[in-house]
Amino acid sequence: MNRNKREKEFYSLDVGDSTFTVLKRYQNLRPIGSGAQGIVCSAYDHNLERNVAIKKLSRPFQNQTHAKRAYRELVLMKCVNHKNEHVIATISPHTLPPPTLCATRYLVMELMDANLCQVIQMELDHERLSYLLYQMLCGIKHLHSAGIIHRDLKPSNIVVKSDCTLKILDFGLARTAATGLLMTPYVVTRYYRAPEVILGMGYQANVDVWSVGCIMAEMVRGSVLFPGTDHIDQWNKVIEQLGTPSQEFLMKLNQSVRTYVENRPRYAGYSFEKLFPDVLFPPDSEHSKLKASQARDLLSKMLVIDASKRISVEEALQHPYINVWYDPAEVEAPPPLISDQKLEEREHTVEEWKELIYKEVLDWEERTKSNVIRGQPTPLGYKVALEVADVSASSVRAACLNRLWVTLIGGWS
Ligand code: AMP
């Protein structure tokens, strides 16, 4: 297709301070959220005849870190395919604008109803709470099976639909991302980061279980469990509530971090009965006391400072509070094959990243050209329903299907 013709397929629209340049098939753009990477709009996709979410990555090539993140997300989205993950199910052909036309990249995915921050404000019963946690754990297990350890799960990066289905939006920190206590502080949400991440230690897969524990605690309490004001205060908040960790744990820290940690005041911490008394749990079922004690037991096994003593994802999925939902097809989904084995180690200049991303996008278009999946409905497998506060556009959203439609439509600056 010649360039003029392709340019005519696109139009531009101002959304807040940003201009979206998208294919004409996407209409009625409305802002619905923003994150570290950019702005997200809802839109109506005339080809698929349903609402979608379009994310504009702002300035993905402003520096090497941003460019690497954009590349990593792109490669992982192409490979990962699980219903609890932000997955690229298909890419329509001819969606790549000529590079001169667009200054950023756009991702299109299934429109969800709310992020988890909004859900935390709601009074959830045990059924919904445990089902949301189950799906988080399934999504995480699937990532782990591909060797991707997230390390940065947070409610703003998890979205849900009114049918209580849940998706994780991102792939977390790259393996090479530095995080520790002695790093220069920069503005980022750390409330959900595990002690081993805050303290810059080695980590294993159950680093993500800590984050699920923090999210669960927030859903139960209605407020952030460890609201640290900066990376040092984050550690203070943890030990104030859970107590100063044992000498055995301190011995695992590197010398400078250990000196810092040992010089903090000592805290005895509180029991889980005190931290999460019965009144915080929903009194919804005949067995509410049993459910509350199961939920508390799960929290006490996830919120363990020493990772070697913390429950694993697999154990959490088998926990009585969660395993009522256990479906082998979901939990044991085949692991995704990551196409770029050097993904985490790669270091490039911004120009090289652009080149790599361009190749990925073209490859993606090529592979899916003859295999465009149109909007055929899949059955609504509602397990439990969730009344999300803002379901104003839900007449169409209610028809949203229990699967993910993602299309990459962007280029780069
Ligand atoms: P992100 O930039 O991916 O962190 O997304 C920022 C915010 O946009 C999220 O916290 C959600 O509120 C919203 N959002 C992102 N993707 C979607 C989606 N597919 N459906 C509904 N809301 C979304």
Residues whose N, C-alpha, C, O or C-beta is under 5 A from the ligand:
A	BS01	AMP	I32 G33 S34 G35 A36 Q37 G38 V40 A53 M109 E110 L111 M112 D113 N115 S156 N157 V159 L169
